[in-house]
């Protein structure tokens, strides 16, 4: 899948992409803050900037657009 997120008018930072990945893993704001050694307020600020850059209103919107842009990719779960 081709990635288009680098073409965003306001590109995402490496930290914002890291937070998107954690949101996709169903981590709460508190869990993300703990994992990244940041305050919950800092995570809320990052999430708000991500939503503005992606023109979405929620964490679900972040994940949806992240998949559409190729920031996130579906994992293949091969079963035998």
C-alpha positions as CSV (number, residue, x, y, z in Angstrom):
1,X,0.0,0.0,0.0
2,X,1.3,3.4,-0.9
3,X,1.7,6.0,1.9
4,X,0.2,9.4,1.2
5,X,0.6,10.9,4.7
6,X,3.8,12.7,3.8
7,X,1.8,14.7,1.3
8,X,-0.4,16.2,4.0
9,X,-0.4,20.0,4.1
10,X,0.7,19.8,7.7
11,X,2.7,16.6,8.0
12,X,2.5,14.4,11.0
13,X,5.6,14.3,13.3
14,X,7.2,11.0,14.3
15,X,5.7,11.5,17.8
16,X,2.2,12.0,16.4
17,X,2.6,8.8,14.3
18,X,3.7,7.0,17.5
19,X,0.6,8.2,19.3
20,X,-1.6,7.1,16.4
21,X,-0.2,3.6,16.7
22,X,-0.9,3.5,20.4
23,X,-4.4,4.8,19.8
24,X,-4.9,2.0,17.3
25,X,-3.7,-0.5,20.0
26,X,-6.6,0.8,22.2
27,X,-4.3,2.5,24.7
28,X,-6.0,5.1,26.9
29,X,-4.6,8.7,27.2
30,X,-3.2,7.7,30.6
31,X,-1.6,4.5,29.2
32,X,0.0,6.5,26.3
33,X,1.3,9.1,28.7
34,X,2.8,6.4,30.9
35,X,4.5,4.6,28.0
36,X,5.9,7.8,26.5
37,X,6.9,9.4,29.9
38,X,4.7,12.4,29.2
39,X,1.8,14.0,31.0
40,X,-1.8,13.2,30.0
41,X,-2.2,16.9,29.1
42,X,0.6,16.6,26.6
43,X,-1.0,13.5,25.0
44,X,-4.3,15.4,24.8
45,X,-2.5,18.2,23.0
46,X,-0.9,15.8,20.6
47,X,-4.2,14.1,19.9
48,X,-5.9,17.4,19.3
49,X,-3.2,18.4,16.8
50,X,-3.5,15.0,15.0
51,X,-7.3,15.5,14.7
52,X,-6.8,18.9,13.3
53,X,-4.2,17.8,10.7
54,X,-6.4,14.8,9.7
55,X,-9.7,16.8,9.8
56,X,-11.4,14.3,12.1
57,X,-13.4,14.6,15.3
58,X,-12.5,11.5,17.3
59,X,-10.0,8.7,17.9
60,X,-12.0,6.5,15.6
61,X,-11.6,9.1,12.9
62,X,-7.8,9.2,13.6
63,X,-7.5,5.4,13.1
64,X,-9.8,5.4,10.0
65,X,-7.9,8.1,8.2
66,X,-4.5,6.6,9.3
67,X,-5.4,3.4,7.6
68,X,-6.6,5.3,4.5
69,X,-3.4,7.2,4.3
70,X,-1.2,4.2,4.8
71,X,0.1,5.3,8.2
72,X,-1.4,2.1,9.7
73,X,-1.6,-1.2,7.9
74,X,-3.7,-4.3,8.6
75,X,-1.7,-7.1,10.1
76,X,-2.1,-10.4,8.3
77,X,-3.0,-13.1,10.9
78,X,-2.3,-16.3,9.1
79,X,-4.0,-19.3,10.8
80,X,-3.2,-22.9,10.1
